[in-house]
């Protein structure tokens, strides 16, 4: 049995199918060794170029949970700050990979860079591996159809509202985690009380529209019709909201509770209706369709 650990290195935002292939590969070659996923928080772009930092597909807690679900025995989270960004490539290898994680195999993507000003790359990592007695396994994040999968590609799909395509690459529905906050309570007045999700800063929110998916609060998991937008049918300027109606549920008291919304299908664009009656008629159609889709 080989000693040491198998260490995968990356941000792993979304823990998508490409990441899952790396984790499967790690498990295959581990031969009794511990599989460690080394990830970073915050996203490196928050340090290098905060104005261009991407929104995230998963919160850190979700990322850690998903990495463990998909074959990581342990997850090491390194705080990515200016001090870490200034670390020389050889110090990263010596102090982190070898010193802290006891790597005997490192698994990276073919475009992997590390160390100050991204001076380290796959070639230098292989060279360092010869010195410090670990092997380097270089992989490409490709799906079964041969297409490269990336977090940025999935992020673009989500922000374009293409949640079904994103779900295929993630291997699960895209999800937002937040807290149920008070809204205008207009949904309650018209018979469709919604959970208005707050605390979504930094997460990747789909474009405005109506979606079918699921609402989770605690142990409860309900099919839901989801609306993102500013409710243009009603007069006045209002903030963009992400809200979910738990289909066929009545009397729910969800304020201030942690909640998650998962996006299965996009139903339609956000529309401005000529009054309440046509809006209610469309909402019934939306809920009927959402109910049908989520029960498949």
Secondary structure as the mmCIF struct_conf table of DSSP 4:
data_model
#
loop_
_struct_conf.conf_type_id
_struct_conf.id
_struct_conf.beg_label_comp_id
_struct_conf.beg_label_asym_id
_struct_conf.beg_label_seq_id
_struct_conf.end_label_comp_id
_struct_conf.end_label_asym_id
_struct_conf.end_label_seq_id
BEND BEND1 UNK A 4 UNK A 4
STRN STRN1 UNK A 5 UNK A 9
BEND BEND2 UNK A 10 UNK A 10
TURN_TY1_P TURN_TY1_P1 UNK A 13 UNK A 14
HELX_RH_AL_P HELX_RH_AL_P1 UNK A 17 UNK A 30
TURN_TY1_P TURN_TY1_P2 UNK A 31 UNK A 32
HELX_LH_PP_P HELX_LH_PP_P1 UNK A 33 UNK A 33
STRN STRN2 UNK A 34 UNK A 41
BEND BEND3 UNK A 42 UNK A 42
TURN_TY1_P TURN_TY1_P3 UNK A 44 UNK A 44
HELX_RH_AL_P HELX_RH_AL_P2 UNK A 45 UNK A 48
HELX_RH_3T_P HELX_RH_3T_P1 UNK A 50 UNK A 52
HELX_LH_PP_P HELX_LH_PP_P2 UNK A 53 UNK A 55
STRN STRN3 UNK A 56 UNK A 56
BEND BEND4 UNK A 57 UNK A 58
HELX_RH_AL_P HELX_RH_AL_P3 UNK A 60 UNK A 69
TURN_TY1_P TURN_TY1_P4 UNK A 70 UNK A 71
BEND BEND5 UNK A 73 UNK A 73
STRN STRN4 UNK A 74 UNK A 79
HELX_RH_AL_P HELX_RH_AL_P4 UNK A 82 UNK A 85
TURN_TY1_P TURN_TY1_P5 UNK A 86 UNK A 86
HELX_RH_AL_P HELX_RH_AL_P5 UNK A 89 UNK A 91
HELX_RH_PI_P HELX_RH_PI_P1 UNK A 92 UNK A 100
TURN_TY1_P TURN_TY1_P6 UNK A 101 UNK A 101
STRN STRN5 UNK A 103 UNK A 109
TURN_TY1_P TURN_TY1_P7 UNK A 110 UNK A 111
STRN STRN6 UNK A 113 UNK A 114
BEND BEND6 UNK A 115 UNK A 115
HELX_RH_3T_P HELX_RH_3T_P2 UNK A 116 UNK A 118
STRN STRN7 UNK A 120 UNK A 121
HELX_RH_AL_P HELX_RH_AL_P6 UNK A 122 UNK A 132
TURN_TY1_P TURN_TY1_P8 UNK A 133 UNK A 133
STRN STRN8 UNK A 135 UNK A 139
STRN STRN9 UNK A 142 UNK A 142
TURN_TY1_P TURN_TY1_P9 UNK A 144 UNK A 145
BEND BEND7 UNK A 146 UNK A 146
HELX_LH_PP_P HELX_LH_PP_P3 UNK A 147 UNK A 147
STRN STRN10 UNK A 148 UNK A 148
HELX_LH_PP_P HELX_LH_PP_P4 UNK A 149 UNK A 149
HELX_RH_AL_P HELX_RH_AL_P7 UNK A 151 UNK A 159
TURN_TY1_P TURN_TY1_P10 UNK A 160 UNK A 161
HELX_RH_AL_P HELX_RH_AL_P8 UNK A 163 UNK A 170
TURN_TY1_P TURN_TY1_P11 UNK A 171 UNK A 171
BEND BEND8 UNK A 172 UNK A 172
STRN STRN11 UNK A 174 UNK A 181
HELX_RH_AL_P HELX_RH_AL_P9 UNK A 186 UNK A 189
TURN_TY1_P TURN_TY1_P12 UNK A 190 UNK A 191
STRN STRN12 UNK A 195 UNK A 198
TURN_TY1_P TURN_TY1_P13 UNK A 201 UNK A 202
STRN STRN13 UNK A 203 UNK A 203
HELX_LH_PP_P HELX_LH_PP_P5 UNK A 205 UNK A 207
BEND BEND9 UNK A 208 UNK A 208
STRN STRN14 UNK A 209 UNK A 217
TURN_TY1_P TURN_TY1_P14 UNK A 218 UNK A 219
STRN STRN15 UNK A 220 UNK A 229
TURN_TY1_P TURN_TY1_P15 UNK A 232 UNK A 233
BEND BEND10 UNK A 234 UNK A 236
STRN STRN16 UNK A 241 UNK A 246
TURN_TY1_P TURN_TY1_P16 UNK A 247 UNK A 248
BEND BEND11 UNK A 251 UNK A 251
TURN_TY1_P TURN_TY1_P17 UNK A 255 UNK A 256
STRN STRN17 UNK A 258 UNK A 268
BEND BEND12 UNK A 274 UNK A 275
HELX_RH_AL_P HELX_RH_AL_P10 UNK A 276 UNK A 294
TURN_TY1_P TURN_TY1_P18 UNK A 295 UNK A 295
#
